[in-house]
């Protein structure tokens, strides 16, 4: 009984791998129509349940989407950061990794990203950072808390992108979802927000001077301030297990 199940799953995984290779080889873009079940069945010579299991595997990985009805079919998708964050959060929660460890990981990653941004970032990247700072300054600190937090994320995502290392950029985006203080009820006072804006400006200044060491040092101080804030006001969160996030990035446990 178990052997039959394992054989069936192995075949489905094999077909899923072949389908993925076809998508990559064809350089299909997100939103492109891939095929229909009727077209794929004779090509792989498998049963419909096996093919559907293969498609479900790719769907769970964010590679495909099955749309019913006219104009539907099998549509190519692009795996999202939220999908990665969900998988990582489940892994960390099951291994009882505390929230403080996630913050520490961010403290290691972000200075390296800032250093890379100072070295490899373009003037266009720096202009984006300046625009982000300007938008932050224009916000009402007390009334626009959510907008401020989103703009803070925008600034850091630009830094990650400016470094030019796609792996580190993706890793930062994933960790940033898990480390986002707002998901844990952390709020920034007017004074905290003022410090954030000033820190962002110092990081940008270092980047524009192409001073990687200074950019890294400023970022280290900046991200370390979040852990200090947690230790001062939200100490109960430090040993709290990493929260599990749904794929859209919503906290569920």
Number of C-alpha atoms within 10 A of each C-alpha: 5 7 8 9 9 11 11 15 15 14 16 23 19 13 20 22 15 14 19 16 12 13 17 11 9 10 10 15 14 13 13 14 18 19 13 13 14 9 9 15 15 10 8 12 10 15 11 13 11 20 21 16 18 22 24 18 18 21 19 12 16 18 19 26 21 17 11 9 7 6 8 13 16 20 20 22 19 13 16 15 19 19 19 20 24 23 16 18 24 17 14 19 17 12 11 14 17 17 20 20 16 20 22 14 14 20 20 14 20 23 24 20 28 33 27 25 31 27 20 18 22 15 12 10 19 20 13 16 23 17 13 21 22 13 13 23 15 10 14 12 19 12 9 12 18 14 15 23 17 12 17 18 17 16 19 22 18 20 28 27 22 26 22 16 14 12 10 17 22 17 16 23 21 22 21 20 22 26 23 16 17 14 16 14 10 15 18 20 12 13 9 14 20 14 14 21 18 14 18 21 18 17 27 26 17 22 28 19 13 18 18 23 18 20 27 24 16 22 27 19 13 21 20 16 16 20 18 12 15 18 14 10 11 15 14 10 17 17 13 14 20 26 23 22 22 17 16 12 18 14 15 9 11
